[in-house]
Amino acid sequence: MGATLVDLRFGDSAQVVALSGQDALCCRLTSLGFLPGIQIKLISKLPFGGPVTVDILGGRVALSREDAQTIQVVAVHSTTQPA
């Protein structure tokens, strides 16, 4: 299995590759714009299992980490410097 939304770092941009999980969750995510080919940017990832926030289609969406782990992505650009 490839990288998921949770694997991205602050400022990383990625392209949605696929969704996994139950049908109801996939339906909800697609209604929010998480479709294969759509580009997203990680805005924040709160500590201690908090939500993940991304820029998508001109808006911001916050997801639980559990939901974010079902979104498979491929990184397209990183704005962070290597440690």
N, C-alpha and C positions, 0 to 999 in steps of 0.2 A: 504494500500500500504506500502511496506517495505522501507528500506533505499535506497537512491540513491547515486551516486558517489559524489554529492555535500555535502552529510552529513558526509563524511569521514573527518578525521583530518590529518594534515601533518604527513607523515610516516606510516599511516594505510595501511594495506594490506587487500584486499577483493577479493571475487570471484564474477564474473558476474553471475547474476541469470536470468535476462530477460531484453529485450529492449521494450520500449513502444514508441509511437509516430508514425508519418507518415511513409509509406513504404519507401520513398526515404531516409529519415534519417536513418531508421533501416538498409537499404542496405549499406549506407555509413559507418555506425558504424561497421557492420559486416566485411566490406572490410578492416577496420582498425584493426580488430582482436577482437572486442568486441563480443565474443560468450559466451553463457552459459557455465560455468565451468572454464573459463579462469581466472587466477589470475592476479590482478593488484595491483599497489602500488601508493598511492597519493604522488606526488613529490612537487607540489605547488598549492596553491589556492590564486590567487591574490585578493586584496581587491577591494571594490567598484564594484562588479559584473564582475571582470576580469576573464580571462580564468583559467581553471583547467588543470593541467598537470599530467599525469600518466605514469608510466613505464608499458609497456605491450609487451609481447613477445620479450623482448630484445631491445625494442626501446622506444622512448618517444613520446607521443601524447598530444597535447594541444587541448582542446575543450572549446567552449563557455559554460557558466553555463547552458544556456537553453538546449543545447544538452546533457550535463552531467546529467541533471535532468531526462532524459529519460532512464538512465542506472541503473537498479535495482541491488543492490549488497548485499552481506552478509559479514560482517567483519570476517576475519580469524586470524588476528594478529594485535596488536597495538604496535608501538615502542615508543609512547609518554607516558609520566608520567601523572597520574591524577593530576588535579589542586588542 
